[in-house]
Amino acid sequence: MKFSRHLLFGLLFTTISSAQAQHFALSRLFYPNLTLKADYNVPSNLGGGTGKDYGLTRSGFFGIIPIQSEVQLGYSLRKKFDLRAVHTVLLTQFTQLQPTLDGKNIPDNGYKTLSVGVLRLQASIKDRLWVYGGGLGMTESNETFFSPQPFFWGGAARMHILGLHTQIMYGSILAYNQKLRFVPVFGVNKRFGKDWRVSALLPFMMNVNYRTTKWFNVDMLAGLNGYSGGFQIQTPEEKMLRRENYRQIKLGVSANAHLFTAINISLEAGVTTFRQLKTFNSARETLTAYTPGTTPYIGASVRYITSRSKLSNRFTRKMNLGGGGGINW
């Protein structure tokens, strides 16, 4: 089952996109774990001649819960043996987003993102290497929380192994968030020497990781992210529903330390650029459009592995995913 080890990179790539975590590692997918994270964008000029500053703070958690991990032996249609490895994880996320305008919270209590998803990894002699996934969620203010506009996503990707240290993947994601989108994706994971690794899931993120010691490593990263949140405007005549869309590109460096066996701490800093902020009415008509200026950001995360079962330790060691304890930070 050597090939199943490499397919796990596909599952990892998709997890990165969902979590937007500061740092990532393969073996994390085999243990129930929880990540607490927060980041802060320094307020910068909103643009458009407004003379106002736009800021953004994020905080929340992301959880990974393995729900199935097994090797199955069966017959193909041609009555030949087919050996299949299956690994399935549940993804859960909560994020509190707080935009500010000249230091004032808008909306007053920000936006809340709730989402849940499932990723399934499958490696077999017959069907080779595949990753499947799907999920749903919402991003709403307090006023629109019980009348949400949910988002959905689903996708699949095929993996190819090019030597011992290189894996590529290609596939597509079908997503709905106010409108239906088809997004082709391409991923690569390449190891250089003993301590360097380059990973990318285009068009979402790129990462270069350098491991200095067993307990410390550094990431150089670039990623596309944002939000689409619903809010409400109250007038004497009516309540009007609005939607705010924001996107940015993050360029940064993170330092990651593994402490006390089950804890990983990451500190991140960099800039956000190519920013765009738009508001829409319920008919999807653009009401405002701004391009906030490039600004510094800082972030931090704490990750805790909630379980270290003997079965998971043996599995990750056999798959060559971790060190002596089965964990690869």
Buried (B, 14 or more C-beta within 10 A) or exposed (E): EEBBBBBBBBBBBBBBBBBBBBBBBBBBBBBBBBBEBBBBBEBBBBBEEEEBBBBBBBBBBBBBBBEEBEEEEEEEEEEEEBBBBBBBBBBBBBBBBBBBBEEEEBBEEBBBBBBEBBBBBBBBEBEBBBBBBBBBBBBBBBBBBEEBBEBBBBBBBBBEBEEEEBBBBBBEBBBBBEEEEEEEBBBBBBBEEEEEBBBBBBEBBBBBBBBEEEEBBBBBBBBBBBBBBBBBEEEEEEEEBBBBBBBBBBBBBBBBBBEEEBEBBBBBBBBBEEBBBBBBEEEEEEEEEBBBBBBEBBBBBBBEBEEBEEEBBEBBBEBEBBEEEBBBB
